[in-house]
């Protein structure tokens, strides 16, 4: 993934499992097919949960970036 590619960011800081995944599911439709949505999450489970959700929902896990405050952002490309 290009570091210059932008994404719609969900602020899921301080949310605990499964809230970040629920937010991802609720907001996937906020981006177009082919676009990225980023889940900014402090919950360590998100590092495993987001890629697993992508496999189950047939979306592309596009990797991890960092928010300006250093919080991990888990990137999902909407495929359908």
C-alpha positions as CSV (number, residue, x, y, z in Angstrom):
1,X,0.0,0.0,0.0
2,X,1.2,3.5,-0.8
3,X,1.9,5.6,2.2
4,X,0.3,8.5,0.3
5,X,-3.0,6.7,-0.1
6,X,-5.7,8.2,2.1
7,X,-8.5,6.5,4.0
8,X,-11.7,7.2,6.0
9,X,-10.6,6.7,9.6
10,X,-12.8,5.3,12.3
11,X,-11.8,6.5,15.8
12,X,-12.1,3.3,17.9
13,X,-9.5,4.4,20.5
14,X,-10.3,3.1,24.0
15,X,-13.1,0.8,22.6
16,X,-12.8,-2.8,23.7
17,X,-13.4,-6.0,21.6
18,X,-15.8,-6.4,19.8
19,X,-16.7,-2.7,19.5
20,X,-14.0,-1.8,16.8
21,X,-15.2,-4.7,14.6
22,X,-18.9,-3.7,15.1
23,X,-17.9,-0.1,14.1
24,X,-16.1,-1.4,11.0
25,X,-19.1,-3.4,9.9
26,X,-21.4,-0.4,10.5
27,X,-19.3,2.0,8.5
28,X,-17.9,-0.1,5.6
29,X,-20.6,1.3,3.4
30,X,-19.3,4.8,4.1
31,X,-16.5,4.2,1.6
32,X,-16.8,3.2,-2.0
33,X,-15.7,-0.1,-3.5
34,X,-11.9,0.0,-3.9
35,X,-11.5,2.6,-1.1
36,X,-9.8,2.2,2.3
37,X,-11.3,2.5,5.7
38,X,-8.9,2.6,8.7
39,X,-9.7,1.4,12.2
40,X,-7.7,3.4,14.7
41,X,-7.7,1.1,17.8
42,X,-5.8,0.8,21.0
43,X,-7.3,-2.6,21.8
44,X,-4.6,-5.2,21.1
45,X,-7.2,-7.6,19.9
46,X,-7.9,-5.4,16.9
47,X,-4.6,-6.5,15.3
48,X,-6.0,-10.0,15.0
49,X,-9.7,-9.2,14.7
50,X,-9.6,-6.9,11.7
51,X,-7.7,-9.3,9.4
52,X,-10.0,-12.1,10.6
53,X,-13.1,-10.0,9.9
54,X,-11.8,-9.2,6.4
55,X,-11.3,-13.0,5.6
56,X,-14.9,-13.7,6.9
57,X,-16.4,-10.8,5.0
58,X,-14.3,-11.2,1.8
59,X,-12.7,-7.8,2.1
60,X,-9.0,-7.0,1.7
61,X,-6.9,-6.4,4.8
62,X,-4.5,-3.8,3.4
63,X,-2.1,-3.6,6.4
64,X,-1.3,-1.4,9.3
65,X,-0.4,2.3,9.5
66,X,0.0,4.7,12.3
67,X,-2.2,7.7,13.3
68,X,-0.4,11.0,14.0
69,X,-0.6,10.1,17.7
70,X,1.0,6.7,17.2
71,X,-2.1,4.6,17.5
72,X,-2.2,1.7,15.1
73,X,-4.6,2.0,12.2
74,X,-5.8,-1.2,10.6
75,X,-6.6,-0.7,6.9
76,X,-9.4,-2.5,5.0
77,X,-10.0,-2.1,1.3
78,X,-13.7,-2.5,0.5
79,X,-14.1,-5.1,-2.3
80,X,-17.9,-5.3,-2.5
